[in-house]
Amino acid sequence: MNATIAKIVNLLFEDLAETEETVAIREEILQNCQERYQDLREAGISEDDAIHAVIESLSGMEEMLSEYPRKAEEPITAPEPPATENAEAFDEEESRAWSCDPAQSPIREIRMEHMGSADVIVCASQDHLIHVECSEPELTLMTGIENGVLTIALSEQKQEEVKEEIKFSLEDSFDLSSLGKLFEKLAKRFVSVNNSIDAEITLEIPAAICPDVRISTTSGSVTVEPLTLEQMQITTASGEVEMDALTCRALTITTASGDLALDNLDVKENLLLTSVSGDMEMDTSRADAVKIHTTSGDIVTHKCSIASSASIKTTSGDAEWMNSVPELSVVSVSGDLHLAGAFQSVHFSTISGDVQVMAEENGLQMIKGTTTSGDCAVRLPENLEAAISCRSRSGDIHIQHASVPGSAVTVDLSSVSGDIKVH
């Protein structure tokens, strides 16, 4: 085990509260980094370069870990329902009438925290009600609202038997002072068996409001059905994430080992995907900018339209990018790269991973790439004029496409021992 790498990984977790989840993530990252270090050393990379490459692969980890509580922080708990003057007079029959104008909704953000291994489904509500339903009648959903944040969390605290569904309307008038008591009366309860939560939590959100939604699970999967939001953040350790037809301004998904399956996304601004070992697959989606970071998970994207830029960083995971984007930047240690589409510029860098680039003529200005031992193959449009420059110390170079010095399109490729082919 390399002590420097172990120290760097431990520093990432130094300020985090030590929980079963953070310990598991730390051990997985440490093991992946040590294995990658050994692979690089066996490939002939120097100790310093191998350490530097592994440390570079950890870029983005701090952002991923920022969602976890710090040692100095108090444990996160669901907010207590606010006290009300007429609490005693409140009854369940009155709860059916709580409502407000969607434009004046007191809720700006919905957080589903500490879902554990419970599966979460987020979908649209057709009746202007927010619904929170649980498939396991013995589960408790502790809820509360404070400063416009509606928090929903699992709790082992038992409460009196109440209705099977938490819901309130967002129409007409609204009495915010009684909302906390409403949630208290409509909460459900659960009994945990061996600390394992086997339940399905369904959140339905009215189409008339566009709140921020944050979901945190350990191993529970998250499913998002056709929905329009302002922004969404999902954090999971090993739970899978599935999305279909989500429209939002910004989307952030962070996972340790859970796989991602994303279809028909329409992200107006930034899409950020971070994973340690989970595989990612994205199809037929749109975004302004995309950032994808993974350690060992594979990345597959098809038929996506990215307006400005895409950035991919991977250690050992393979990346397949089959989309058009003006600016594409890909950094890999040992993962293979397969890049195809209409680009203005492509930058790639890899140590031992092989690279294939298939560029369309439309708007292409530059392809620039470096490898250490990985092979590189670039295919250009047949009639495209390009100034081609290739260098390799010990690898073979095959240029089968005419080079036109001074051309507006440049292809600049270099390698230490990898083969280079341009055709």
Secondary structure, DSSP 8 states (H G I E B T S, - for coil): --HHHHHHHHHHTTTB---HHHHHHHHHHHHHHHHHHHHHHHTT--HHHHHHHHHHHTTTHHHHHTTS-BTTS-----------TTTTT--TTGGGG----GGG-S--EEEEE--TT-EEEEEEESSSEEEEEESSTT-EEEEEEETTEEEEEEE--------SEEEEE-SS---GGGHHHHHHHH------BTTB---EEEEEEETT---EEEEEESS--EEE-SEE-SEEEEEESS--EEEESEEESEEEEEESS--EEEES-EEEEEEEEEESS--EEEES-EEEEEEEEESS--EEEEEEEEEEEEEEEESS--EEEEEEEEEEEEEESS--EEEEE-EEEEEEEESS--EEEEE-STT--EEEEEESS--EEEE--TT--BEEEEEESSS-EEE-S-B-TT-SSEEEEEESS--EEE-
